[in-house]
Amino acid sequence: MKIDMVFDYEIGNDLTSNIQELLSGCFQEDFPKNRTYFKQLPHFRFVVFNDKNQLVGQVGIDYRVMNLNGNPIRILGLIDLCVTQNTRSQGIGSMLLLEIEQFCCNRNIEFLLLFADNKTLYLKNGYKSVTNKCKWLKIDHISQITRDIGYEVIDGLMIKEVGKSGWSEGDLDFLGYLY
């Protein structure tokens, strides 16, 4: 297996098609068929290729500032981590999470943040569930327009501390859209 980091603005047609196919296969009806993102493009991705140079996994990455209880924090958001159906349970998801952690070393990143329906992989890799009240920009993923501002506790929010700061419960302002 080989993991590459690719910036979204450099992704060519072949890889775009492969990512679309992977995301559609993993997220089924929910995922727009003609895009490589759900609501907004990630800044870059980690992509995993098998020995035959076929795409078998990916995760989008978004770097930004959020506000936790009145304090700015630097977040690396994980978006749409997925692995092909026929290569699951082979450690590829954990490999991607480890690659992201190594990427964070000696960088100005305090937390990894994601949303998970199934938390098993993330709990196994040191992430924890948090119950912050979140504020975010609601984007309609089909029409791609801003709908409203959301403010509530969202199930599935998970974080991992990768810097020197500690996480605290309370208000989390995304200063933008959800992943």
Order of alpha helices (4+ residues) and beta strands (2+ residues): beta-alpha-beta-beta-beta-alpha-beta-alpha-beta-beta-beta-beta-beta
